[in-house]
Each structure stands twice: as structure tokens, then as C-alpha cells.
């Protein structure tokens, strides 16, 4: 199966990931299929820079050499990238914008779930902006300042407005409201590892 490549050169590959496709292989041969595996069938050298949850769709970047990998990883580590997500959450989210800062850690007995933990959790900050209210739900832009696993899903759930179609968090109603997780990485801005040009890539939201 092909992947949707938005941009490629000798140093980076920008992919628009489909929902319900792994970013990288999981454990076991049945979890080999992934964006990374498909790219390795097409390109001689591919390196993982960051990941999206399997259920999340949208933009993800891969490196084509080790020097580009090092440069891009440093950008993510030092929060020099800019990421924007769009989601549909249950209910009418108010006010029109805000931020949520809740420490998170892995919920070990229930992996891969994460949880809010004030004692051992790591800082997790998300800014949000309401785009529209529709059919009793809310379309919202989410800006993750930190990059914890499941951060946006946990934060929306903690606000009392879980993301529709999230089969790990939320309520029975919010889980059943959509066949797919309504969370999409719509925009990513990075510095090109060689030219040092600031580049922004965008993907249309599928919901």
C-alpha cells in the first residue's frame, strides 16, 4: 500500500498519514505494516523523527540521513517546531480559547493509556481555540506546546470534552460518535536541516 507523500528531497520526507495506520512497526509480524515500513520499501534510507498515534491522521516527517535526523530531533526536543491539530470534541466547549496544563504519565496497568498524575507526571501543556460549534459538538484547534504521548486526547477528556471516536478515553457516547478518531495533525512547521529554510506543511482535515 502506498503512502501520501506531500514533499520529499534528499534530506526529508513529509507524509500525510492515514488514520488507523501505525507510524512505526509494533511488536510482532502482524504489526509490521506502518508508514515507516512502507517508506523503507521505496527509499534506501529512512529514519524515524517523531510519531503520531495510530488513530491520529495527518502530517509526519521522516529523515533520509543521520545528519538530518539529528537536526530534526533537536528541533522537536527543544520545541522549535510548530504543530497544529484539529479535532471535534463532544459537547459545547467554552470559553472560546484557553490552555490546559496537566502533568501526565503512563497508566502502567492499562497501557498504552496515559493518565493525569500530579505526583509523578511530566509537564504537559496544550493551547486550544474554538473554531465552531456544530450539532452539539465543537470543532477546535489544538496547539501542543509539549509532546507527551496521548497528550491532546487526555487533555480534551480532562476538560470534559473528549475527542469523538476516541476508543481509549471519553464516554460510551463520545466513542460511538465517530468510526475514526477525530484528531488530525493539520500543520507542521520545521527548519530544513540543510537549507535552514523555515518550511510549513499543511494537510486538509478529513472530518
JONOR-V404272 format. One line per field, one symbol per residue. phi: phi as a letter, one per 40 degrees, with the letter a starting at -180 (. if undefined). burial: I if it has 24 or more other ideal C-beta (glycine too) atoms within 12 Angstrom, else O. A space follows every 50 residues. Layout:
phi = ???
burial = ???
This chain:
phi = .cbcccaaacbbbbbccccgbccbcccgccbccaddcccccbbcbbbcba bbddccbhcabbcbacccddccccccccfccbbbbbabbcgccbccaiab bbcbaccdcbdccbacaccbccdabbbbaccabafgbbcbcbbccbbccg dccccccccgbcccgccbbgbdcccccacbccabccaabbcccbcgccbb bbbcccb
burial = OOIIIIIOOOIIIIIIIIIOIIIIOOOOOOOOIIIIIIIOOOIOOIIIII IIIIIIIIIIIIIIOOOIIOIIIOIIOOOOIIIIIIIIIIIOIOOOOOOI IIOIIOOOOOOOOIIIOOOOOOOIIIIIOIOOOOOOIIIIIIIIOIIIII IIIIIIIIIOIIIIIIIIIIOOOIIOIIOIIIIIIIIIIIIIIOOOOOIO IOIOIII
